[in-house]
Structure formats: C-alpha cells, structure tokens
C-alpha cells in the first residue's frame, strides 16, 4: 500500500505542482535549490549515521511497532514521497510541455514504485544476506550518491538563477548605472 500511496502523492504534485508554485510565488530554481538542500541533507545524514544495533529499541521504534498500518505514515509520507521526491516531481513538471512529457513522468513514478515494491519485498532477505556491516557499508555508498544528487540539484538551481534573462538584465543595468 505504501507504494500505491507514493504514486498517488507524487502524481497529485505532478498535476497540481505548478499551481501550488504559482500560488506561493515559488520559482523553479528556488525549488531545485530547496530540494537539493533536502536531498543533500538526507545523504549527509546517511554518511554520518552510526550503524544501528538491531537489539536497541528507542521510543520512535516502539511507537512505529504499535501502529497497525505504517504504509501511509511514515512509509509513504515522508519516506518514499517526502520533500525531496516532491521537489523532483514538481521540477520535472516545470520542464513538461506536452502531454507525452507528463505520461513519461508518470511512467517514471510507476517504475520507481514497482522497483520500490520489489526492493521492500526482498529487503529482509538482503539484510540477512549482507548483515549489519554490509548494510552499514551499503548505506554509506547510497548516502554519498544521494549527497551528490542533492548537490547537483543545487548547482542546477544556481545555474537557473544565473542564466535567467531577468537576472542578467538586472546585473547589466546595475553595472551600467554606476
């Protein structure tokens, strides 16, 4: 169910993302920078995290275990379709110009959902196979990749601002007025 919820959340933002951005006066470069900061933060946290002792239960894990259904919260929202995924989806929306672009984005969301479903189904076996140390190493590698993706989002946002004609005209007018 978490994967179904993820698809519903991301497609909702695909359809309504441009309206939401216009309503709040948000720009695509700003969204890319904010999404990049979020994604980079997640990657940094994965790199810095100490391996978790499977025997230790804290209050959050106890609360999660007490819930009957964790498929919507916290699994679908914010883990699978959190701020980073929403920022990426809205960013793709800004690039879409034809209905085929939207269909391709939805196909991408569905592909990620199916891959996630398979991965979640196999996760217990993978954890048993590679063990705690393997999970820690895999988490560090994935954290680094996610950090790089977040930094690239930030770079794309900054380049979007730096190459915006209105920004360039403002800089030119400021320089010429001195």
N, C-alpha and C positions, 0 to 999 in steps of 0.2 A: 504493500500500500504506500510505503514511503516514496517509491519511485513514481507511482501514479500521482501522488500529491506534488512531487517535484515537477513533473511535466505540467500539471495544472498551474502551479505558481509561475513557472518560467514563461509559459505561453500567455498567461494573463499579463505579465510585464512586457512581453513582446507586443501584444496588441495595444495595451494602454500606456506603455512606457513613454512614448513621445508626448502624449497628452500630459502625463504627470510632470515630465521635464519642462514642458511649456508653461504649465500652471505655476510651478515653483521658480521659473526663470533660470533653469539649470542649463549649462552648455555641455556639449559632448566632451570637449577637452577636460572640463571640470569633473565630469562623471568618470572619465578614464583615469584621471589622477586620483580621485577618491577611491575608485575601485582598485586601482593599483596599490594604494596605501593599505587597503584592507587585505588584499591578496598577499602582498609582501609581508604584512604583519603575521598572517597565518603561517607563511613559510618560515619566517624568523622564529616563531614560537615552536614550530616542528623541529627546527635545527637546535634550539636551545633546550628542548624538553629532555629531562632525565628519564631513563627507562622506568616504566611504572611496574611496581611489584604487584603481580596478579592477586596476591593474598590480601592486599590492603584495600579496605573499603572506606571511602570517605562519605560525607553526608550527601553529596551530589549523586554518587553512585547508588547509595541506599534509596534516595528519592526516585531515581530512574527505575530501579528494580521494583519499587512499589507501584509504579504506574502499570495499568493494564495494557495500554496501547501507546507505544512511543513512536509510531510511524509518522504522525504529523509533527509533533514536537517532542523531542528535539531533533529527530532524524531528518524529516523532510525540510523543516524550517527550524533552525538556521543552518543545519549541517550540509545538506545536499543542495538546497537552493537558498543560500544565505546572501548577504550583501554582495559578495564577490561575483557569484553567479548571476545575480540580478543586474549588476552593473555591466557585466559582459553582454547579457541579453539585450539590455537597452542600448548598449553601444553598437551591437550588430543591427538593431532596429534603425539606428540613425544612418546606417550605410545602405539599407534596403531601399530600392527604388521601384521594384516591380513585384508582383505577387509571387513570382518564382523565387525571389530572394527570401520572402517570408516562408515559403514552403521549404526552402533549403535550411533555414534556421530551425524550423520545427522538426525537420528530419534530423538535424544535428542534436537537438534536445532529446528526441526519441532514441537516437543511437546512444547517447550518454546514459539515458535511463535504463536501456536494456543492458548495457555494459555494467552499470552500477548494480542492477538486479543480479546479474551473474556473479559479479565480484562479491556482493554481500552473501550470496548463497554458498560461495566457496571459501569465504573468509575463515571460518572455523578450522577447516582442513589446512589452509595455508598457515595459520598461526601454529597449529600443531606441528606442521612440517618444518617450518623455519625457526620456531622457538622464539623466546623473548629477545635474545641477542640479534637474531635475524630481523625481527620486527623493528627493533631499535635502529639497526643499520638502514633498513628499507625506509623508515620514517625520516631519517636524516637525508637520504638521497632525494626522496619526494619533497621534503621541505626545501631543499636547495633549488629544485626545479620550480616549485611554486613561487619561491622568492624571486627567481629570475623572471618568471611570467609577470609577477606584480611590478617589478622594476620596468619591464618593457611597456606595461600599461602606462606607467608614469611618464616614460620617455615619449610615448605616442601622444599623451595628453599635452605635454610641454611643447612638442613639435606642432601640435594642432594650434596651440595658442600663438607660438612664434611665427607661424606661417599664415595666420589669419589676416586677410587683407585689411580689415578694420584696425587691427593692432599695428600692422606695418604703416598704415596711413597716419595713425596717431603718433607713432615714433617719428616718422618723417616730419610731420607738422611741428612736433615739439623741437626737433633739432633745427628746423629751418627758422623757427620763431626766435631763436637765441641769437 
